[in-house]
Amino acid sequence: MPRRTVLLMGFEPFDRQPLNASWEAVQAVDPAHLPRGAHLVRGQLPCVFAEADGVLRAALRAHAPEVVVLVGQADGRAALSVERVAINVDDARIPDNAGAQPIDEPIAPRGPVAYWSTLPIKATMAALRQAGLPAEVSQTAGTFLCNHVFYTLMRSLARRPGVRGGFIHVPLLPEQRPGAPSLDLASQARGLEVVIATALARRKDLELAGGAIC
């Protein structure tokens, strides 16, 4: 069976926090739980605007993946969020880990306003829910590093026919901020395994309601 490489990347801690749920979840994924033939490559993205794109592009060149799943932490969300769209703007509420805080700056001055995820977002939401995990389709990946690398990924994949990718936001871990919306590490890791399995199994999405009124 030919090897099917999946690139899975999460972020380093930021905002003076000791850990980032996205990187913890990426590390906790068990390759033995992935479909036969899947080859998992993990990577960590810096929470630095000036560095993250280069790290992502280097990983794409080095591993030539079939599927790319980027993962970020979403404080305040209680579900695994399958992101629909990346938009062409950096508008940082806080500085990155190098102290940069771009405001209303385009990610790619000559790029399109937005890129859609090329993962089967509705099928992924359905598969996560079927696995007993809280899941939703999200209409915004924010305007910080998560959206930035999501946009960069999809812009890069537009020049790589056949390679598909997207972005998943995970909640905080329970120990990060007790009392805040959260999801345990085992559930987060299981969710990413479901995301990968669904991406490898399906190209055509399901027609399910997953929108938002506001």
N, C-alpha and C positions, 0 to 999 in steps of 0.2 A: 504493500500500500504506500503511495507517495506521501511524503511528509508535508503537512499543512501547517505552516508557521503562523503563530498568533503572537503579536507584540502587545504586551499588557504593561502599561506605565502609570504610575501614581506619582504624587508630589512629596517632596521633602516637607518637614514642618515649617510653618510660617507664623508671623505675628507673635513671635516669642513663645510659641507653644512647644511642648516637649515632643509631641508626635503629631502625625497627620493620619487620619483614619484611612485615607485612600492608599497610602503606602503600606500601612499595616495590612489592609485587605488584600492588596496585590501580593504581598509576601505570603499570605495565608492560603492562597489558592493551591489546591492539590492537583498536580498534573495527572495523577491517577484517576481523577474524577472527570477528566475531559474525554471527548470522543476519541476513538481509536484513530491513530495517525496524526493527532494534533501535537504540535511541537511548541511548547510555551517558552517565550522569551520575555523576561521581566526587565523593567528599567525604571529608574527614578528620575523625575523631572525636577530641576531647580525652580524654586519660587522666585525667579529673577527674570524680568522681561528680556533683558539683553542676552540671556544665556539659554533660555528654554527652547527657543526655536532651533538653535544649533544642535542641542542634545537630541531633540526629536528627529531632525533630519538625518543626523548621523546614525541613529538607530534604524531608520528606514533603509538607509543605504547598506548598513552592515548586515541586516537580517532578511531583507526582501520579503516581508510578511505578506500573507494572503488577507489577513484580517488584523486591524489595529483597534484596540480598545484603550482609550485614555480614561483615567479615573481621577476624580477630584472629591474633596470634602465639602459638604454643604451644611453649614451650621444652621439649625432651625428646621431642617427637613427631617421627616420621620420615615420616609420611604426611599427605596432605591429609585433614582430618577434617571430615566432614559432620555437624554437630551435630543431635541428635534433639530435645532438650528444653531449655527455659530454666526455671530455678527461682526462686522468689520469696524470695531471700535475698542480702544482701551480707555477705561474711565475708572481709575483705581481709587477706591474709598480709603485704602490704607497703603503705605509704601510696601514695596516688595522687600525681599531679604537683603537687597543691596541699597535700599533707601530710595529707589526710583518710584515715582508716583505719576504716571502719565494721566492726563485728564483730557478727554474728548479728542484723542489722537487716533487716526486710522491705523489699523494693523498693517494693511497693505494699501498705500495711497492710490494705486491703480487697480486694486482688486474689487470684486463685486461686493455689494452691500452684505451679502450673506451666503453661506453654503449650508445645504441640508446634510444631515447624517445620511450615510449610505448603509447603515445597519437596518435590519427589519425592526423598527422601533415598537410597533404595535404587537408584533409576534413576540418580541422580547418581554414586553410588559405582561402579556398573557402567560408566557412560560414562567416568569417569576411568580406571578400570582398562583399559578397552578402548583408551584413548588412550595406554597404556603408562605411566601415572602411579600412584604409590603412593597408595592411598585406603582409607578406612575410615569406617564409621559410628561416631560417638562418642556415648557415653551421658552425658557431662558437659561443659559449657562452663566449668567452674570456678565460682568465687564472687567473681571480681574484676570488672573493667570489662566483659569480654567477655560474661559471663552477664548482667550488669546491662543493657547496651544490647540484648542479644538479648531479654530479658524485656520491656523497654520497647517494642521494636519489635513484638513479637507482641501485646502489650496494645493498642497503637495500631492494628494491623491488624485486630484483632477488631471494630473500629468502622469498618472500611473494606472493605466486601464486594467480593470479586473481586481484591483486592490480596494477593499472596502473598510470603512472605519467610522468611529463615532465616539461618543463621550457618555460616561455614566457618573452621576454624582451619588456618593454614599453619605449617610448621616454620620454624625459624631458617634464615637464609641461611648458606652455608658460612663466610663471612667474619666472621660475628658472634661465633662461639665455635668456633674450629677444634677438630675432634675430636668435637663434639657432634652428635647427630642433626640433619640439615639437608636442604634441597632447594634447588637452584639457582633463580635468579630466573626464568629463561625457563620452567622447568617449572611454577613457581608461577603465573606469568601465564597459561600455557596451561591450567592447571587451572581457573582462574577463568573463562576463556573457555568451557570445557566446562560448568562449573556454570551459567553464564548460558544457554548454548544449550539445555541440558537443561531448565532451568526454563521457558523460553519454549516448548519443544516439547511438554512433558508436564504434565498435571495429575494423572493417575492414576499411582500409583507401581507399581513392580514388587514382586512377592512373592519376596524373596530373603532368605537368612539374613544378618544383619548385627549380631547381638546379641553380648553378652559374658557369659561365665560368672560373672565377678566383677569 
